[in-house]
Amino acid sequence: MGGNHARTAAPETRRMRRLALLLVVPVAALTVLGLVLLWPSEGVDSADGLAAASQDATVTAIDAQPCEASLPDDVNGCGTAGILLEESDTDVEVALPNGAGAPRVSVGDDVVVTEAEGPDGTTYTIVDHQRGTGMVLLLGVFALALVAFGRLRGLAALFGLAVTFGVLLLFVVPAVLAGSSPVLVAIVGAALIVLTVLYLTHGLTLVTTVAVVGTLASLALTGVLALVATAGLNLTGVTDDLSGSVFTTYGVDMAGLLVAAIIIGSVGVLDDVTVTQSETVAELAAADPTSGVRGLYAAASRVGRAHIASVVNTIVLAYAGSTLPLLLLIVADNSSFTGVVTTQLVAQEIARSAVATLGLVAAVPITTLLAAFVIRRGRPAAETQPARPTGT
């Protein structure tokens, strides 16, 4: 009997793996094709007037003076500061920075200054602090903590992060700036991230393949919903000076960029849910070899519902945190709730949250059912029956 189960289980397992490959390989081929077709052939020229020349400097002296008129955003006073330009090793006197977002400076601070040519020669302005050393230290602590806790998985996760940033900075952003459709670029970039990072982080296993298929299916649904929501709510994607500047300078399709942002932003939470559901089904199948597809689906779905409830709250809080200044203005202005919610700025954020949540909700049943079917058909209950101890 056991020999018969072993003989029938092996072809079934191979059949499931072939089915998974039949689903993943075409998507991978299309992703590579899209990458080749959409890859920017030339670099993007910098827009004149948007980027001023900058260099590093150190504050050597501060001569703060009272301002003649009261300034609502007085940060450092109205005196001058002495700075040492690192590039030319030259001492220069500049006005103390003031205004919204101006850096608060002290003697010894490492700062960034911009230079501009005027009728009286070159003038310098302190615009920011240098943060290179602090960022390297913070990222080093982050990497060490991740590897110390996750070990090989943590190291794989670091490589996954490198791949993600590489795709965004080397392909997605340059391709959009080069004039390609933001939606198409986002689809190809998101598929490349999913196919690369999930296998790199979790290994070339059937469970990972199920998570990949579930993520891609949910991502496709998210993209469709994002297109429908953007068109149905008449969202243009231009809500502030920054987005307006991108549109006027580079001619980017901002509505398409909004859809692209939703797609890219959904990848991280989607793969979290799909990997969890796929792993949950695999563990439940191993713990209870007698359970069938329906039993595995029902049990794992209960875990998925609990996971979705917490992830949805995470999504909403993440968007609320990023728009906290907007929320402050809404409360301070004492505007009507209906009038505020229907403005494009708020409606855009609501659309982001709603579409991402719908994609997550769909990811649970899609991935759970696929995992239950593949894992149980690939490893039938009879094959995974634990052997009884001899002598009992």
Residue pairs with C-beta under 8 A, 6 or more apart in sequence:
5 380
5 382
5 383
6 383
8 380
9 379
9 380
9 382
9 383
12 377
12 378
12 380
13 378
13 379
15 377
16 206
16 374
16 377
16 378
17 206
17 378
19 374
20 206
20 209
20 210
20 213
20 374
21 209
23 209
23 213
24 195
24 209
24 212
24 213
27 191
27 195
27 216
28 195
30 191
31 188
31 191
31 192
31 195
34 184
34 187
34 188
34 191
35 171
35 188
35 192
38 171
38 175
38 180
38 184
38 185
38 188
39 171
39 175
40 174
40 175
40 177
40 178
40 180
41 178
42 178
43 174
44 174
44 177
44 178
44 250
47 249
47 250
50 245
50 249
52 114
52 115
52 116
53 114
53 115
54 112
54 113
54 114
54 115
54 127
55 85
55 86
55 87
55 112
55 113
55 115
56 85
56 86
56 87
56 110
56 111
56 112
56 113
56 130
57 83
57 84
57 85
57 86
57 92
57 110
57 111
57 112
57 113
57 124
57 126
58 83
58 84
58 86
58 108
58 109
58 110
58 111
59 81
59 82
59 83
59 105
59 106
59 107
59 108
59 109
59 111
59 126
60 82
60 83
60 84
60 91
60 107
61 81
61 82
61 107
62 76
62 79
62 80
62 81
62 82
62 96
62 105
62 106
62 107
63 79
63 80
63 81
63 82
64 76
64 77
64 78
64 79
64 96
65 77
65 78
65 79
66 77
66 78
67 74
67 77
67 78
68 78
71 78
71 98
73 98
73 99
73 100
73 102
74 98
75 96
75 97
75 98
75 99
75 102
75 103
75 104
76 96
76 97
76 98
76 102
76 104
76 105
77 96
77 98
78 95
78 96
78 98
79 96
80 93
80 94
80 95
80 96
81 93
81 94
81 95
81 96
81 105
81 126
82 91
82 92
82 93
83 91
83 92
83 93
83 94
83 111
83 113
83 124
83 126
84 90
84 91
84 92
85 91
85 92
85 113
85 124
92 124
94 113
94 123
94 124
94 125
94 126
95 125
96 105
96 126
97 103
97 105
97 125
97 126
97 127
103 111
103 126
103 127
103 128
103 129
105 111
105 126
105 129
109 129
110 129
110 130
111 126
111 127
111 128
111 129
111 130
112 126
112 127
112 128
112 129
112 130
113 124
113 125
113 126
113 127
114 124
114 125
114 127
115 122
115 123
115 124
116 122
116 123
116 125
143 158
146 154
146 157
146 158
147 154
147 155
147 158
148 154
150 157
153 201
156 200
156 201
156 202
157 201
159 200
159 201
160 196
160 197
160 200
160 201
163 193
163 196
163 197
163 200
164 193
164 197
167 189
167 192
167 193
167 196
168 189
168 264
171 185
171 188
171 189
171 192
172 185
172 186
172 189
172 260
172 264
175 185
176 182
176 185
176 252
176 257
176 260
177 250
177 252
179 251
181 253
181 256
182 252
182 253
182 256
182 257
182 259
182 260
183 223
183 227
183 256
183 259
183 260
183 263
185 260
186 223
186 259
186 260
186 261
186 263
186 264
187 223
187 263
189 264
190 219
190 263
190 264
190 266
190 267
191 216
191 219
193 267
194 212
194 215
194 216
194 219
194 267
194 271
195 212
197 271
198 208
198 211
198 212
198 215
198 271
198 275
199 208
199 212
202 208
202 211
202 275
206 374
206 375
206 378
207 278
207 279
207 282
207 371
207 375
208 275
208 278
210 274
210 278
210 281
210 367
210 370
210 371
210 374
210 375
211 271
211 274
211 275
211 277
211 278
211 279
211 367
211 371
212 274
213 367
213 370
214 274
214 277
214 278
214 363
214 366
214 367
214 370
214 371
215 267
215 270
215 271
215 274
215 363
215 367
217 363
217 366
218 270
218 274
218 359
218 360
218 362
218 363
218 366
218 367
219 263
219 266
219 267
219 270
219 359
221 358
221 359
221 362
222 262
222 263
222 266
222 270
222 355
222 356
222 358
222 359
223 259
223 262
223 263
225 355
225 358
225 359
226 258
226 259
226 262
226 263
226 351
226 355
227 259
229 235
229 351
229 354
229 355
230 237
230 255
230 258
230 259
230 351
231 255
233 347
233 351
235 255
235 258
235 344
235 347
235 348
235 351
236 254
236 255
236 344
237 243
237 247
237 253
237 254
237 255
237 256
237 257
237 258
237 348
238 244
238 247
238 254
239 344
239 345
239 348
240 345
243 254
246 252
246 254
246 257
247 254
258 348
261 352
262 351
262 352
262 355
262 356
265 352
265 356
266 355
266 356
266 359
266 360
269 311
269 314
269 315
269 356
269 360
270 359
270 360
270 363
272 311
273 304
273 307
273 308
273 311
273 360
273 363
273 364
273 367
274 363
274 367
276 303
276 304
276 307
277 300
277 303
277 304
277 307
277 363
277 364
277 367
277 368
277 371
278 367
278 371
280 300
280 303
280 304
280 368
281 296
281 297
281 300
281 368
281 371
281 372
281 375
282 371
282 375
284 291
284 296
284 299
284 300
285 291
285 296
285 372
285 375
285 376
285 379
285 384
286 384
288 295
289 381
289 384
289 385
289 386
290 381
290 385
291 299
291 376
291 381
292 376
292 381
293 369
293 372
293 373
293 376
293 377
294 372
296 371
296 372
296 375
296 376
297 368
297 369
297 372
300 368
300 371
300 372
301 364
301 365
301 368
304 364
304 365
304 368
305 364
307 364
308 360
308 361
308 364
311 360
312 357
312 360
315 353
315 356
315 357
315 360
316 353
319 349
319 352
319 353
320 327
323 349
326 345
326 346
330 340
330 346
340 346
341 347
341 350
